[in-house]
């Protein structure tokens, strides 16, 4: 479950950077 959480967090961060 921790890996899934980390993947979601990284995806969210990547999306945030992609928007900018």
PDB file of N, CA, C, O and CB in Angstrom:
ATOM      1  N   UNK A   1       0.841  -1.203   0.000  1.00  0.00           N
ATOM      2  CA  UNK A   1       0.000   0.000   0.000  1.00  0.00           C
ATOM      3  C   UNK A   1       0.877   1.254   0.000  1.00  0.00           C
ATOM      4  O   UNK A   1       0.511   2.280  -0.574  1.00  0.00           O
ATOM      5  CB  UNK A   1      -0.952   0.005   1.229  1.00  0.00           C
ATOM      6  N   UNK A   2       2.031   1.156   0.647  1.00  0.00           N
ATOM      7  CA  UNK A   2       2.915   2.334   0.703  1.00  0.00           C
ATOM      8  C   UNK A   2       3.405   2.685  -0.709  1.00  0.00           C
ATOM      9  O   UNK A   2       3.476   3.857  -1.081  1.00  0.00           O
ATOM     10  CB  UNK A   2       4.132   2.069   1.653  1.00  0.00           C
ATOM     11  N   UNK A   3       3.741   1.647  -1.483  1.00  0.00           N
ATOM     12  CA  UNK A   3       4.226   1.906  -2.845  1.00  0.00           C
ATOM     13  C   UNK A   3       3.155   2.609  -3.670  1.00  0.00           C
ATOM     14  O   UNK A   3       3.447   3.537  -4.424  1.00  0.00           O
ATOM     15  CB  UNK A   3       4.648   0.589  -3.534  1.00  0.00           C
ATOM     16  N   UNK A   4       1.908   2.157  -3.519  1.00  0.00           N
ATOM     17  CA  UNK A   4       0.813   2.779  -4.265  1.00  0.00           C
ATOM     18  C   UNK A   4       0.682   4.254  -3.874  1.00  0.00           C
ATOM     19  O   UNK A   4       0.503   5.120  -4.729  1.00  0.00           O
ATOM     20  CB  UNK A   4      -0.522   2.028  -4.007  1.00  0.00           C
ATOM     21  N   UNK A   5       0.773   4.519  -2.591  1.00  0.00           N
ATOM     22  CA  UNK A   5       0.674   5.908  -2.121  1.00  0.00           C
ATOM     23  C   UNK A   5       1.802   6.756  -2.702  1.00  0.00           C
ATOM     24  O   UNK A   5       1.578   7.891  -3.121  1.00  0.00           O
ATOM     25  CB  UNK A   5       0.710   5.963  -0.575  1.00  0.00           C
ATOM     26  N   UNK A   6       3.012   6.204  -2.727  1.00  0.00           N
ATOM     27  CA  UNK A   6       4.145   6.955  -3.259  1.00  0.00           C
ATOM     28  C   UNK A   6       3.944   7.215  -4.748  1.00  0.00           C
ATOM     29  O   UNK A   6       4.240   8.305  -5.237  1.00  0.00           O
ATOM     30  CB  UNK A   6       5.468   6.195  -3.015  1.00  0.00           C
ATOM     31  N   UNK A   7       3.439   6.211  -5.468  1.00  0.00           N
ATOM     32  CA  UNK A   7       3.211   6.386  -6.909  1.00  0.00           C
ATOM     33  C   UNK A   7       2.194   7.494  -7.154  1.00  0.00           C
ATOM     34  O   UNK A   7       2.373   8.322  -8.047  1.00  0.00           O
ATOM     35  CB  UNK A   7       2.725   5.066  -7.552  1.00  0.00           C
ATOM     36  N   UNK A   8       1.136   7.507  -6.366  1.00  0.00           N
ATOM     37  CA  UNK A   8       0.103   8.541  -6.525  1.00  0.00           C
ATOM     38  C   UNK A   8       0.706   9.913  -6.212  1.00  0.00           C
ATOM     39  O   UNK A   8       0.439  10.888  -6.915  1.00  0.00           O
ATOM     40  CB  UNK A   8      -1.125   8.255  -5.597  1.00  0.00           C
ATOM     41  N   UNK A   9       1.514   9.982  -5.161  1.00  0.00           N
ATOM     42  CA  UNK A   9       2.127  11.263  -4.784  1.00  0.00           C
ATOM     43  C   UNK A   9       3.041  11.751  -5.906  1.00  0.00           C
ATOM     44  O   UNK A   9       3.010  12.929  -6.262  1.00  0.00           O
ATOM     45  CB  UNK A   9       2.925  11.126  -3.455  1.00  0.00           C
ATOM     46  N   UNK A  10       3.853  10.853  -6.465  1.00  0.00           N
ATOM     47  CA  UNK A  10       4.773  11.247  -7.548  1.00  0.00           C
ATOM     48  C   UNK A  10       3.970  11.690  -8.765  1.00  0.00           C
ATOM     49  O   UNK A  10       4.317  12.672  -9.421  1.00  0.00           O
ATOM     50  CB  UNK A  10       5.728  10.072  -7.927  1.00  0.00           C
ATOM     51  N   UNK A  11       2.892  10.961  -9.065  1.00  0.00           N
ATOM     52  CA  UNK A  11       2.052  11.330 -10.210  1.00  0.00           C
ATOM     53  C   UNK A  11       1.450  12.711  -9.995  1.00  0.00           C
ATOM     54  O   UNK A  11       1.421  13.530 -10.914  1.00  0.00           O
ATOM     55  CB  UNK A  11       0.934  10.286 -10.430  1.00  0.00           C
ATOM     56  N   UNK A  12       0.974  12.969  -8.793  1.00  0.00           N
ATOM     57  CA  UNK A  12       0.376  14.271  -8.485  1.00  0.00           C
ATOM     58  C   UNK A  12       1.416  15.378  -8.644  1.00  0.00           C
ATOM     59  O   UNK A  12       1.128  16.430  -9.215  1.00  0.00           O
ATOM     60  CB  UNK A  12      -0.208  14.281  -7.049  1.00  0.00           C
ATOM     61  N   UNK A  13       2.629  15.136  -8.136  1.00  0.00           N
ATOM     62  CA  UNK A  13       3.706  16.130  -8.235  1.00  0.00           C
ATOM     63  C   UNK A  13       4.078  16.362  -9.693  1.00  0.00           C
ATOM     64  O   UNK A  13       4.295  17.501 -10.107  1.00  0.00           O
ATOM     65  CB  UNK A  13       4.948  15.674  -7.433  1.00  0.00           C
ATOM     66  N   UNK A  14       4.155  15.264 -10.487  1.00  0.00           N
ATOM     67  CA  UNK A  14       4.506  15.386 -11.913  1.00  0.00           C
ATOM     68  C   UNK A  14       3.432  16.208 -12.626  1.00  0.00           C
ATOM     69  O   UNK A  14       3.753  17.061 -13.454  1.00  0.00           O
ATOM     70  CB  UNK A  14       4.655  13.973 -12.582  1.00  0.00           C
ATOM     71  N   UNK A  15       2.171  15.959 -12.313  1.00  0.00           N
ATOM     72  CA  UNK A  15       1.078  16.719 -12.940  1.00  0.00           C
ATOM     73  C   UNK A  15       1.200  18.189 -12.569  1.00  0.00           C
ATOM     74  O   UNK A  15       0.986  19.058 -13.415  1.00  0.00           O
ATOM     75  CB  UNK A  15      -0.311  16.165 -12.506  1.00  0.00           C
ATOM     76  N   UNK A  16       1.538  18.478 -11.331  1.00  0.00           N
ATOM     77  CA  UNK A  16       1.666  19.863 -10.869  1.00  0.00           C
ATOM     78  C   UNK A  16       2.760  20.572 -11.665  1.00  0.00           C
ATOM     79  O   UNK A  16       2.583  21.713 -12.093  1.00  0.00           O
ATOM     80  CB  UNK A  16       1.980  19.913  -9.347  1.00  0.00           C
ATOM     81  N   UNK A  17       3.903  19.884 -11.864  1.00  0.00           N
ATOM     82  CA  UNK A  17       5.011  20.482 -12.617  1.00  0.00           C
ATOM     83  C   UNK A  17       4.620  20.616 -14.084  1.00  0.00           C
ATOM     84  O   UNK A  17       4.967  21.601 -14.736  1.00  0.00           O
ATOM     85  CB  UNK A  17       6.304  19.630 -12.474  1.00  0.00           C
ATOM     86  N   UNK A  18       3.889  19.613 -14.609  1.00  0.00           N
ATOM     87  CA  UNK A  18       3.490  19.637 -16.021  1.00  0.00           C
ATOM     88  C   UNK A  18       2.594  20.850 -16.295  1.00  0.00           C
ATOM     89  O   UNK A  18       2.708  21.482 -17.345  1.00  0.00           O
ATOM     90  CB  UNK A  18       2.754  18.322 -16.404  1.00  0.00           C
ATOM     91  N   UNK A  19       1.706  21.172 -15.355  1.00  0.00           N
ATOM     92  CA  UNK A  19       0.800  22.319 -15.543  1.00  0.00           C
ATOM     93  C   UNK A  19       1.628  23.597 -15.678  1.00  0.00           C
ATOM     94  O   UNK A  19       1.339  24.442 -16.526  1.00  0.00           O
ATOM     95  CB  UNK A  19      -0.211  22.442 -14.349  1.00  0.00           C
ATOM     96  N   UNK A  20       2.660  23.735 -14.838  1.00  0.00           N
ATOM     97  CA  UNK A  20       3.536  24.917 -14.928  1.00  0.00           C
ATOM     98  C   UNK A  20       4.528  24.658 -16.028  1.00  0.00           C
ATOM     99  O   UNK A  20       5.379  25.505 -16.304  1.00  0.00           O
ATOM    100  CB  UNK A  20       4.268  25.218 -13.568  1.00  0.00           C
TER     101      UNK A  20
END
